[in-house]
């Protein structure tokens, strides 16, 4: 039987366009600028980017990575974010878009993917997780999860968000400076999204996120790039741990919970 790639293909094309938008978000939101206007322009010469050159990935390739007007290099990060978002949307669609239940959840997890990519980029750039993105994501993703029609899963999401948010709050309170309060707010969002799919997914996603962040902190300190009180950008690691679990590793958590009779 051939795999129906219609939905993943549509999701991938949509993801390329969203990736272009995420480049704008990651650049403008930390600077407090509007993501709507003015139109995208070359940061060096200020010339507005022409529509024909604003096609995700292809525009950068056609221009050979240089501004059409001033010929200054355009960072390869732009097409990589676009391509990465497109590929991520394809993978999410392949993971969830195989039955009616998954299709109802697809908008929520595609939105979570886009939000996660934007927040990871910003956190890596400026060590900050802007409230203007994190806080509105709670009601937006909550409403999208409600489309799944599973009240028990929705309640589990609320519980998971509260548990992971509380855990990160305790870590933040006990070891101030080790992480920002933005990480605490993001933890509640991440906890809800992984708990919705099951406690096994929650267990693996939460553990991996914290473990990856802790390891990164140790490596940064060992390399002399951070001190014991330096804030480590936990956001990207929480998001990476969550998606590793969502896309398959969460099954290990289910096996573990069954082995202990839960």
Backbone as CSV, one residue per row, in Angstrom:
resi,resn,N_x,N_y,N_z,CA_x,CA_y,CA_z,C_x,C_y,C_z
1,UNK,0.848,-1.198,0.000,0.000,0.000,0.000,0.884,1.250,0.000
2,UNK,0.589,2.175,-0.881,1.353,3.410,-0.951,0.880,4.378,0.131
3,UNK,1.831,5.065,0.722,1.515,6.046,1.744,0.945,7.293,1.087
4,UNK,-0.186,7.770,1.576,-0.792,8.988,1.053,-0.003,10.191,1.570
5,UNK,0.676,10.867,0.652,1.531,11.979,1.038,0.879,13.337,0.811
6,UNK,-0.423,13.342,0.549,-1.096,14.612,0.277,-0.995,15.572,1.451
7,UNK,-1.374,15.110,2.631,-1.362,15.977,3.807,0.065,16.379,4.192
8,UNK,1.030,15.453,4.248,2.404,15.878,4.541,2.963,16.872,3.516
9,UNK,2.606,16.695,2.240,3.094,17.628,1.218,2.523,19.024,1.434
10,UNK,1.217,19.084,1.686,0.585,20.378,1.954,1.181,21.008,3.210
11,UNK,1.375,20.177,4.237,1.956,20.682,5.482,3.373,21.204,5.250
12,UNK,4.151,20.495,4.425,5.518,20.922,4.147,5.575,22.254,3.419
13,UNK,4.713,22.437,2.427,4.676,23.705,1.695,4.237,24.839,2.623
14,UNK,3.255,24.536,3.455,2.812,25.517,4.440,3.951,25.852,5.402
15,UNK,4.711,24.832,5.782,5.829,25.028,6.695,6.915,25.914,6.110
16,UNK,7.162,25.806,4.810,8.159,26.677,4.170,7.749,28.140,4.319
17,UNK,6.465,28.423,4.090,5.973,29.794,4.218,6.043,30.262,5.669
18,UNK,5.665,29.371,6.588,5.724,29.722,8.007,7.175,29.962,8.427
19,UNK,8.099,29.178,7.885,9.507,29.362,8.207,9.997,30.745,7.830
20,UNK,9.533,31.252,6.679,9.890,32.605,6.266,9.372,33.621,7.284
21,UNK,8.152,33.396,7.755,7.569,34.287,8.763,8.336,34.185,10.082
22,UNK,8.768,32.980,10.455,9.495,32.802,11.715,10.828,33.543,11.698
23,UNK,11.446,33.656,10.525,12.665,34.460,10.420,12.396,35.904,10.815
24,UNK,11.258,36.416,10.379,10.863,37.788,10.728,10.605,37.894,12.224
25,UNK,9.862,36.918,12.766,9.539,36.926,14.193,10.807,36.893,15.041
26,UNK,11.736,35.989,14.710,12.964,35.841,15.494,13.827,37.090,15.445
27,UNK,13.751,37.831,14.354,14.563,39.051,14.213,13.903,40.261,14.868
28,UNK,12.578,40.388,14.714,11.914,41.629,15.128,11.359,41.607,16.552
29,UNK,10.845,40.483,17.004,10.219,40.447,18.328,11.195,40.831,19.441
30,UNK,12.429,40.287,19.482,13.351,40.701,20.547,13.679,42.197,20.502
31,UNK,13.592,42.788,19.311,13.892,44.217,19.170,12.668,45.085,19.431
32,UNK,11.512,44.451,19.720,10.303,45.202,19.978,9.696,45.820,18.735
33,UNK,10.011,45.264,17.565,9.514,45.806,16.304,8.266,45.054,15.849
34,UNK,7.493,45.682,14.975,6.303,45.060,14.412,6.692,43.931,13.466
35,UNK,5.921,42.839,13.528,6.174,41.729,12.608,5.350,41.873,11.327
36,UNK,4.573,42.937,11.266,3.702,43.166,10.112,4.290,44.179,9.140
37,UNK,4.819,45.251,9.670,5.379,46.297,8.823,6.628,46.870,9.499
38,UNK,7.563,47.409,8.737,7.558,47.505,7.269,7.869,46.153,6.629
39,UNK,7.743,46.064,5.294,8.087,44.814,4.604,9.558,44.456,4.808
40,UNK,9.876,43.193,4.592,11.255,42.731,4.764,12.198,43.493,3.842
41,UNK,13.366,43.832,4.384,14.354,44.588,3.609,15.753,44.103,3.951
42,UNK,16.695,44.400,3.112,18.085,44.051,3.377,18.573,44.850,4.581
43,UNK,19.130,44.200,5.605,19.569,44.925,6.796,20.768,45.831,6.539
44,UNK,21.445,45.638,5.402,22.638,46.443,5.115,22.331,47.669,4.268
45,UNK,21.641,47.477,3.158,21.374,48.619,2.269,19.977,49.184,2.438
46,UNK,19.090,48.441,3.111,17.749,48.934,3.385,16.754,48.772,2.257
47,UNK,17.168,48.222,1.115,16.233,48.048,0.001,15.230,46.938,0.321
48,UNK,13.970,47.209,0.007,12.914,46.226,0.247,13.123,45.004,-0.646
49,UNK,12.903,43.830,-0.071,13.083,42.587,-0.823,11.920,42.422,-1.793
50,UNK,12.217,42.179,-3.030,11.186,42.023,-4.057,10.423,40.717,-3.850
51,UNK,9.166,40.733,-4.255,8.318,39.550,-4.055,8.910,38.305,-4.703
52,UNK,9.494,38.460,-5.880,10.029,37.288,-6.582,11.254,36.707,-5.869
53,UNK,11.867,37.511,-5.019,13.029,37.031,-4.266,12.648,36.585,-2.861
54,UNK,11.364,36.702,-2.525,10.915,36.384,-1.176,10.314,34.987,-1.086
55,UNK,10.497,34.185,-2.121,10.014,32.803,-2.122,10.915,31.979,-1.197
56,UNK,10.347,31.265,-0.218,11.169,30.511,0.729,12.184,29.603,0.047
57,UNK,13.409,29.621,0.533,14.536,28.811,0.082,14.926,29.154,-1.357
58,UNK,13.977,29.070,-2.288,14.277,29.293,-3.697,14.812,30.700,-3.938
59,UNK,14.239,31.692,-3.252,14.702,33.063,-3.433,16.170,33.208,-3.074
60,UNK,16.576,32.586,-1.970,17.976,32.647,-1.537,18.882,31.960,-2.548
61,UNK,18.425,30.835,-3.091,19.217,30.091,-4.080,19.376,30.907,-5.356
62,UNK,18.282,31.498,-5.835,18.332,32.305,-7.057,19.282,33.477,-6.893
63,UNK,19.282,34.087,-5.720,20.164,35.230,-5.460,21.591,34.797,-5.113
64,UNK,21.793,33.490,-5.021,23.100,32.936,-4.653,23.587,33.477,-3.309
65,UNK,22.617,33.670,-2.414,22.952,34.079,-1.060,23.415,35.508,-0.922
66,UNK,23.062,36.362,-1.891,23.486,37.763,-1.818,22.333,38.701,-2.131
67,UNK,22.367,39.884,-1.527,21.331,40.880,-1.773,21.350,41.302,-3.238
68,UNK,20.171,41.403,-3.831,20.057,41.783,-5.245,20.586,43.195,-5.483
69,UNK,20.446,44.087,-4.490,20.807,45.493,-4.672,22.247,45.808,-4.295
70,UNK,22.699,45.311,-3.149,24.045,45.681,-2.692,25.045,44.531,-2.767
71,UNK,24.579,43.340,-3.093,25.436,42.152,-3.263,26.108,41.689,-1.975
72,UNK,25.648,42.216,-0.821,26.191,41.735,0.450,25.597,40.363,0.774
73,UNK,26.359,39.518,1.472,25.867,38.158,1.769,24.591,38.164,2.616
74,UNK,23.695,37.229,2.309,22.500,36.992,3.109,22.746,35.719,3.911
75,UNK,22.560,35.797,5.217,22.864,34.664,6.084,22.163,33.389,5.621
76,UNK,22.894,32.288,5.669,22.327,30.994,5.293,21.281,30.537,6.305
77,UNK,21.252,31.206,7.451,20.255,30.855,8.468,18.837,31.005,7.925
78,UNK,18.595,31.996,7.068,17.240,32.231,6.569,16.677,31.029,5.810
79,UNK,17.373,30.529,4.789,16.821,29.356,4.097,16.828,28.104,4.957
80,UNK,17.790,27.999,5.884,17.815,26.818,6.747,16.607,26.784,7.675
81,UNK,16.214,27.935,8.199,15.018,27.992,9.045,13.775,27.645,8.228
82,UNK,13.701,28.172,7.009,12.555,27.872,6.141,12.496,26.394,5.807
83,UNK,13.631,25.847,5.408,13.679,24.430,5.049,13.417,23.550,6.273
84,UNK,14.029,23.918,7.395,13.840,23.137,8.615,12.398,23.134,9.080
85,UNK,11.729,24.288,8.971,10.322,24.353,9.366,9.463,23.513,8.428
86,UNK,9.754,23.583,7.129,9.014,22.763,6.173,9.164,21.285,6.464
87,UNK,10.395,20.851,6.722,10.644,19.442,7.027,9.976,19.031,8.335
88,UNK,10.020,19.922,9.313,9.384,19.628,10.596,7.892,19.442,10.427
89,UNK,7.265,20.280,9.627,5.826,20.161,9.395,5.496,18.839,8.683
90,UNK,6.362,18.410,7.775,6.159,17.128,7.094,6.210,15.987,8.106
91,UNK,7.213,16.018,8.977,7.378,14.953,9.971,6.191,14.908,10.926
92,UNK,5.732,16.080,11.355,4.583,16.127,12.266,3.338,15.574,11.570
93,UNK,3.158,15.929,10.303,2.003,15.429,9.551,2.080,13.914,9.378
94,UNK,3.265,13.382,9.142,3.426,11.930,9.023,3.146,11.240,10.351
95,UNK,3.482,11.909,11.442,3.282,11.322,12.776,1.813,11.352,13.188
96,UNK,1.111,12.442,12.870,-0.247,12.613,13.390,-1.348,12.473,12.345
97,UNK,-1.013,12.752,11.083,-2.069,12.819,10.076,-2.452,11.502,9.453
98,UNK,-2.457,10.435,10.249,-2.746,9.105,9.698,-4.165,8.633,10.007
99,UNK,-4.883,9.319,10.889,-6.259,8.943,11.204,-7.041,10.196,11.588
100,UNK,-8.324,10.031,11.835,-9.173,11.184,12.123,-8.751,11.899,13.403
101,UNK,-8.385,11.134,14.422,-7.969,11.744,15.688,-6.713,12.582,15.498
102,UNK,-5.732,12.014,14.786,-4.498,12.727,14.530,-4.709,13.980,13.708
103,UNK,-5.606,13.904,12.733,-5.885,15.070,11.897,-6.492,16.200,12.713
104,UNK,-7.315,15.853,13.697,-7.906,16.895,14.551,-6.844,17.562,15.420
105,UNK,-5.806,16.807,15.752,-4.729,17.353,16.581,-3.638,18.039,15.762
106,UNK,-3.621,17.808,14.463,-2.537,18.321,13.628,-2.368,19.836,13.725
107,UNK,-3.445,20.639,13.682,-3.250,22.094,13.794,-2.543,22.498,15.090
108,UNK,-2.881,21.830,16.194,-2.272,22.170,17.480,-0.774,21.900,17.468
109,UNK,-0.381,20.746,16.927,1.035,20.388,16.984,1.856,21.069,15.890
110,UNK,1.228,21.440,14.783,1.939,22.275,13.807,2.177,23.666,14.399
111,UNK,1.171,24.185,15.101,1.339,25.482,15.757,2.428,25.401,16.827
112,UNK,2.427,24.309,17.583,3.452,24.119,18.618,4.840,24.043,17.998
113,UNK,4.943,23.399,16.839,6.229,23.317,16.147,6.713,24.710,15.738
114,UNK,5.823,25.501,15.145,6.212,26.843,14.732,6.597,27.717,15.909
115,UNK,5.805,27.670,16.971,6.102,28.445,18.180,7.441,28.013,18.771
116,UNK,7.666,26.696,18.798,8.908,26.171,19.357,10.131,26.620,18.582
117,UNK,10.046,26.621,17.267,11.181,27.044,16.439,11.482,28.524,16.675
118,UNK,10.438,29.348,16.702,10.636,30.781,16.939,11.275,31.033,18.300
119,UNK,10.769,30.370,19.338,11.297,30.576,20.684,12.723,30.058,20.818
120,UNK,13.020,28.923,20.184,14.383,28.390,20.240,15.371,29.354,19.593
121,UNK,15.008,29.904,18.447,15.891,30.855,17.765,16.137,32.095,18.625
122,UNK,15.064,32.624,19.197,15.194,33.837,20.010,16.011,33.566,21.270
123,UNK,15.756,32.428,21.909,16.482,32.104,23.141,17.973,31.935,22.871
124,UNK,18.300,31.305,21.756,19.707,31.143,21.401,20.355,32.481,21.062
125,UNK,19.571,33.381,20.472,20.112,34.688,20.064,20.298,35.637,21.240
126,UNK,19.266,35.754,22.072,19.288,36.811,23.093,19.040,36.295,24.511
127,UNK,19.000,34.971,24.694,18.774,34.388,26.018,17.477,34.898,26.642
128,UNK,16.419,34.903,25.846,15.141,35.398,26.344,14.009,34.670,25.650
129,UNK,12.914,34.445,26.382,11.708,33.825,25.833,10.584,34.852,26.000
130,UNK,10.305,35.628,24.967,9.380,36.756,25.101,7.966,36.341,25.522
131,UNK,7.436,37.059,26.519,6.058,36.816,26.965,5.068,36.991,25.829
132,UNK,5.383,37.895,24.901,4.450,38.189,23.818,4.208,36.972,22.927
133,UNK,5.104,35.996,22.995,4.911,34.738,22.265,4.425,33.638,23.202
134,UNK,5.085,33.498,24.354,4.783,32.373,25.250,3.363,32.447,25.821
135,UNK,2.995,33.584,26.380,1.716,33.675,27.097,0.497,33.500,26.184
136,UNK,0.441,34.143,25.007,-0.722,33.898,24.140,-0.788,32.469,23.616
137,UNK,0.346,31.765,23.646,0.361,30.390,23.147,-0.481,29.464,24.020
138,UNK,-0.636,29.794,25.291,-1.445,28.960,26.183,-2.899,28.858,25.699
139,UNK,-3.609,29.979,25.550,-5.005,29.847,25.092,-5.123,29.357,23.658
140,UNK,-4.172,29.750,22.800,-4.236,29.326,21.392,-4.078,27.816,21.280
141,UNK,-3.032,27.279,21.897,-2.806,25.835,21.817,-3.869,25.065,22.600
142,UNK,-4.349,25.652,23.700,-5.421,24.999,24.450,-6.675,24.841,23.603
143,UNK,-7.022,25.902,22.882,-8.207,25.848,22.021,-8.027,24.838,20.901
144,UNK,-6.814,24.781,20.340,-6.555,23.828,19.256,-6.569,22.387,19.764
145,UNK,-6.038,22.174,20.972,-6.094,20.825,21.548,-7.531,20.400,21.808
146,UNK,-8.371,21.349,22.165,-9.776,21.028,22.439,-10.469,20.468,21.200
147,UNK,-9.924,20.803,20.007,-10.497,20.269,18.771,-10.343,18.756,18.687
148,UNK,-9.397,18.219,19.477,-9.201,16.769,19.485,-10.389,16.031,20.070
149,UNK,-11.201,16.718,20.854,-12.423,16.118,21.375,-12.230,15.116,22.495
150,UNK,-11.053,15.091,23.111,-10.780,14.134,24.183,-10.646,14.898,25.499
151,UNK,-11.712,14.896,26.284,-11.717,15.635,27.542,-10.700,15.120,28.542
152,UNK,-10.511,13.792,28.593,-9.542,13.215,29.535,-8.123,13.645,29.167
153,UNK,-7.809,13.646,27.879,-6.484,14.069,27.438,-6.263,15.550,27.719
154,UNK,-7.313,16.337,27.562,-7.204,17.770,27.825,-6.942,18.027,29.309
155,UNK,-7.617,17.285,30.177,-7.363,17.405,31.615,-5.941,16.976,31.948
156,UNK,-5.483,15.904,31.298,-4.104,15.443,31.511,-3.106,16.521,31.074
157,UNK,-3.422,17.245,30.000,-2.556,18.321,29.533,-2.447,19.419,30.587
158,UNK,-3.578,19.757,31.199,-3.561,20.771,32.261,-2.701,20.306,33.426
159,UNK,-2.867,19.039,33.807,-2.071,18.494,34.913,-0.586,18.462,34.559
160,UNK,-0.276,18.030,33.342,1.124,17.962,32.919,1.773,19.337,32.878
161,UNK,1.029,20.318,32.382,1.565,21.675,32.352,1.842,22.191,33.750
162,UNK,0.916,21.917,34.690,1.091,22.366,36.069,2.284,21.681,36.728
163,UNK,2.436,20.384,36.464,3.535,19.625,37.087,4.884,20.121,36.587
164,UNK,5.053,20.219,35.263,6.354,20.617,34.739,6.641,22.087,35.057
165,UNK,5.609,22.930,34.990,5.803,24.324,35.353,6.229,24.472,36.803
166,UNK,5.600,23.697,37.704,5.951,23.745,39.123,7.373,23.245,39.352
167,UNK,7.759,22.189,38.648,9.116,21.653,38.794,10.153,22.691,38.394
168,UNK,9.947,23.335,37.246,10.906,24.344,36.802,10.878,25.571,37.716
169,UNK,9.702,25.870,38.285,9.635,26.989,39.233,10.503,26.699,40.452
170,UNK,10.427,25.473,40.968,11.240,25.104,42.135,12.724,25.206,41.804
171,UNK,13.113,24.703,40.621,14.518,24.781,40.214,14.949,26.244,40.101
172,UNK,14.100,27.067,39.487,14.405,28.492,39.339,14.523,29.173,40.703
173,UNK,13.653,28.809,41.641,13.634,29.433,42.958,14.840,29.007,43.797
174,UNK,15.176,27.725,43.729,16.276,27.196,44.542,17.631,27.638,44.000
175,UNK,17.746,27.697,42.678,19.023,28.071,42.061,18.820,29.289,41.168
176,UNK,18.570,30.458,41.756,18.328,31.660,40.943,19.535,31.994,40.076
177,UNK,19.266,32.372,38.853,20.351,32.696,37.935,20.697,31.565,37.005
178,UNK,20.355,30.332,37.393,20.684,29.196,36.544,19.800,29.119,35.312
179,UNK,18.590,29.650,35.436,17.678,29.721,34.298,16.787,30.942,34.485
180,UNK,16.189,31.388,33.413,15.317,32.543,33.491,13.886,32.136,33.820
181,UNK,13.080,33.114,34.288,11.685,32.799,34.605,10.894,32.491,33.337
182,UNK,11.405,32.934,32.193,10.772,32.584,30.928,10.768,31.084,30.707
183,UNK,11.800,30.403,31.216,11.860,28.944,31.099,10.733,28.294,31.905
184,UNK,10.410,28.886,33.051,9.322,28.367,33.883,8.000,28.470,33.128
185,UNK,7.769,29.623,32.504,6.527,29.822,31.751,6.443,28.872,30.559
186,UNK,7.563,28.688,29.875,7.580,27.776,28.734,7.364,26.336,29.184
187,UNK,7.886,25.986,30.364,7.760,24.610,30.856,6.301,24.198,30.992
188,UNK,5.440,25.120,31.443,4.028,24.803,31.550,3.418,24.497,30.197
189,UNK,3.813,25.256,29.186,3.305,25.042,27.834,3.781,23.706,27.277
190,UNK,5.074,23.442,27.430,5.653,22.193,26.942,5.032,21.004,27.666
191,UNK,4.890,21.126,28.987,4.310,20.034,29.769,2.907,19.685,29.309
192,UNK,2.121,20.699,28.979,0.752,20.448,28.519,0.732,19.725,27.184
193,UNK,1.586,20.153,26.260,1.577,19.579,24.917,2.050,18.127,24.900
194,UNK,2.992,17.780,25.761,3.461,16.392,25.771,2.548,15.506,26.618
195,UNK,1.976,16.068,27.688,1.088,15.263,28.531,-0.204,14.918,27.805
196,UNK,-0.651,15.767,26.893,-1.885,15.479,26.163,-1.798,14.122,25.477
197,UNK,-0.629,13.766,24.980,-0.463,12.513,24.231,-0.269,11.308,25.138
198,UNK,-0.098,11.534,26.444,0.034,10.412,27.374,1.116,10.675,28.404
199,UNK,1.003,9.986,29.546,1.991,10.190,30.605,3.363,9.656,30.220
200,UNK,3.401,8.621,29.367,4.699,8.128,28.902,5.414,9.188,28.080
201,UNK,4.691,9.850,27.184,5.259,10.933,26.379,5.706,12.079,27.278
202,UNK,4.894,12.380,28.296,5.253,13.440,29.246,6.544,13.097,29.982
203,UNK,6.622,11.865,30.472,7.782,11.447,31.262,9.073,11.581,30.463
204,UNK,9.073,11.057,29.253,10.283,11.097,28.423,10.606,12.525,28.000
205,UNK,9.589,13.277,27.559,9.827,14.637,27.097,10.351,15.540,28.187
206,UNK,9.765,15.450,29.382,10.200,16.279,30.502,11.623,15.916,30.921
207,UNK,11.895,14.607,31.010,13.229,14.159,31.423,14.287,14.588,30.418
208,UNK,14.022,14.359,29.124,15.006,14.701,28.103,15.271,16.202,28.062
209,UNK,14.214,17.001,28.171,14.388,18.447,28.127,15.295,18.934,29.236
210,UNK,15.033,18.474,30.456,15.853,18.911,31.592,17.263,18.354,31.488
211,UNK,17.389,17.087,31.081,18.704,16.465,30.972,19.569,17.176,29.935
212,UNK,19.003,17.442,28.751,19.770,18.097,27.699,20.207,19.496,28.129
213,UNK,19.319,20.225,28.802,19.677,21.556,29.281,20.771,21.503,30.332
214,UNK,20.671,20.539,31.246,21.685,20.409,32.293,23.043,20.040,31.710
215,UNK,23.049,19.100,30.766,24.311,18.703,30.121,24.931,19.883,29.382
216,UNK,24.092,20.648,28.672,24.605,21.813,27.950,25.226,22.819,28.915
217,UNK,24.578,23.007,30.080,25.113,23.930,31.075,26.469,23.488,31.588
218,UNK,26.586,22.192,31.858,27.868,21.660,32.333,28.950,21.836,31.280
219,UNK,28.621,21.548,30.024,29.602,21.690,28.952,30.031,23.145,28.761
220,UNK,29.082,24.063,28.889,29.419,25.488,28.755,30.341,25.935,29.888
221,UNK,30.064,25.446,31.104,30.933,25.792,32.230,32.318,25.167,32.068
222,UNK,32.340,23.923,31.593,33.629,23.255,31.395,34.458,23.957,30.334
223,UNK,33.781,24.539,29.348,34.490,25.259,28.295,34.772,26.702,28.631
224,UNK,34.412,27.129,29.845,34.676,28.487,30.269,33.758,29.524,29.648
225,UNK,32.652,29.072,29.036,31.737,30.006,28.389,30.562,30.379,29.276
226,UNK,30.517,29.804,30.475,29.452,30.137,31.419,29.938,29.836,32.823
227,UNK,29.392,30.576,33.788,29.698,30.340,35.187,28.552,29.632,35.861
228,UNK,28.699,29.357,37.167,27.658,28.626,37.888,26.364,29.432,37.986
229,UNK,26.471,30.757,37.889,25.280,31.595,37.986,24.830,32.129,36.625
230,UNK,25.456,31.627,35.564,25.066,32.067,34.221,23.773,31.367,33.807
231,UNK,22.869,32.134,33.217,21.609,31.561,32.748,21.849,30.792,31.449
232,UNK,21.462,29.519,31.446,21.591,28.680,30.257,20.277,28.757,29.484
233,UNK,20.330,28.888,28.161,19.084,28.916,27.379,18.419,27.540,27.369
234,UNK,17.548,27.298,28.352,16.893,25.998,28.477,15.812,25.781,27.433
235,UNK,15.272,26.882,26.899,14.151,26.767,25.977,14.367,25.783,24.836
236,UNK,15.470,25.924,24.068,15.684,25.001,22.943,15.747,23.538,23.373
237,UNK,16.274,23.285,24.568,16.414,21.903,25.020,15.079,21.335,25.485
238,UNK,14.255,22.168,26.128,12.911,21.720,26.476,12.123,21.357,25.225
239,UNK,12.250,22.206,24.218,11.508,21.993,22.971,12.031,20.754,22.252
240,UNK,13.355,20.580,22.217,13.942,19.410,21.580,13.526,18.132,22.298
241,UNK,13.564,18.148,23.635,13.145,16.974,24.399,11.688,16.640,24.154
242,UNK,10.849,17.676,24.091,9.422,17.455,23.856,9.181,16.799,22.512
243,UNK,9.832,17.313,21.467,9.578,16.773,20.131,10.202,15.396,19.931
244,UNK,11.311,15.131,20.613,11.881,13.784,20.557,10.879,12.777,21.115
245,UNK,10.210,13.181,22.182,9.217,12.304,22.796,7.963,12.185,21.931
246,UNK,7.468,13.321,21.428,6.250,13.321,20.606,6.420,12.461,19.366
247,UNK,7.602,12.534,18.754,7.816,11.843,17.478,8.209,10.376,17.615
248,UNK,8.159,9.849,18.842,8.392,8.412,18.955,9.014,7.929,20.248
249,UNK,9.904,8.741,20.842,10.595,8.280,22.045,9.657,8.124,23.228
250,UNK,8.493,8.757,23.159,7.530,8.632,24.249,7.073,7.206,24.488
251,UNK,7.206,6.359,23.461,6.833,4.947,23.626,7.670,4.282,24.718
252,UNK,8.904,4.752,24.909,9.754,4.198,25.966,9.158,4.507,27.334
253,UNK,8.569,5.691,27.452,7.922,6.045,28.712,6.726,5.165,28.987
254,UNK,5.970,4.841,27.943,4.821,3.943,28.116,5.264,2.565,28.583
255,UNK,6.362,2.069,28.007,6.893,0.764,28.402,7.313,0.788,29.866
256,UNK,7.977,1.872,30.263,8.431,1.983,31.648,7.253,2.027,32.615
257,UNK,6.242,2.832,32.302,5.095,2.947,33.191,4.342,1.619,33.326
258,UNK,4.248,0.874,32.219,3.594,-0.445,32.304,4.426,-1.409,33.145
259,UNK,5.767,-1.276,33.061,6.636,-2.194,33.812,6.513,-2.006,35.311
260,UNK,6.094,-0.807,35.746,5.935,-0.568,37.180,4.461,-0.574,37.592
261,UNK,3.627,-1.027,36.658,2.219,-1.213,36.951,1.370,0.025,36.899
262,UNK,1.826,1.055,36.174,1.035,2.288,36.064,0.434,2.433,34.688
